[in-house]
Amino acid sequence: MSAPQPHPIPETIAADLALAIHEHRLAPGTKLSEEELGEIYGVSRTIIRAALQRLAHDRLVELRRNRGAFIAQPTVREAREVFEARALLEPRTARSAAERITEADLAALQHHIDDEHAAIAAGEAGRALHLSGLFHREIARIADQETIAEFTDQLIARSSLIIALYWQRRGALCESHAHHALMKAFAARDGALAEELMKNHLLDLLSSLDLRHRATAYASLREALNG
């Protein structure tokens, strides 16, 4: 007889919810009902509350007094600030990565690109965008700049919410060659080119945002988390 499956702990639930947010299965502004989440995960509301607190600490969730928890909705001002900050930090990180990169690192980056293309082919745009974010995080890891990598992680997490709200060029996802161009610069160990390509890539992402309009599509919690 197999042992009973343990109930998920707050960290596991928080990670699962974060992935659903980053993959755009749960939209910004969605209410996260403690009761419904407790039923989905088979745990108490105390466990759910602890998971939501972790997500609030990471600024993926907003806890509103007497109203509950909602997936965060970055403002237009924050959207601009996040991508402007990324355009300041990540180009220099790309230069450092190009100067340090190994063959194993190149293989890891290519793996991210391959997974991204597979997600696009499967019609999973949200998952493809999440994998794109992981590509940028991997570059920060390769650059071996721990403090900057921490900031970059936070900015990329916020970018996922911003893109879900404001990105209006989803059709351009499969047309972007920015990551391929970066890979060529990394393979050539060309730090200056990697820096310039990353800067242009991030400015292009900012230009793809329609900051006059917010997306309002919602999915049910059960559909999003069991999908």
Secondary structure, 3 states (H helix, E strand, C coil): CCCCCCCCCHHHHHHHHHHHHHCCCCCCCCEECHHHHHHHHCCCHHHHHHHHHHHHHCCCEEEECCCEEEECCCCHHHHHHHHHHHHHHHHHHHHHHHHHCCHHHHHHHHHHHHHHHHHHHCCCHHHHHHHHHHHHHHHHHHHCCHHHHHHHHHHHHHHHHHHHHHECCHHHHHHCCHHHHHHHHHHCCCHHHHHHHHHHHHHHHHHCECCCCCCCCCCCHHHHHHC
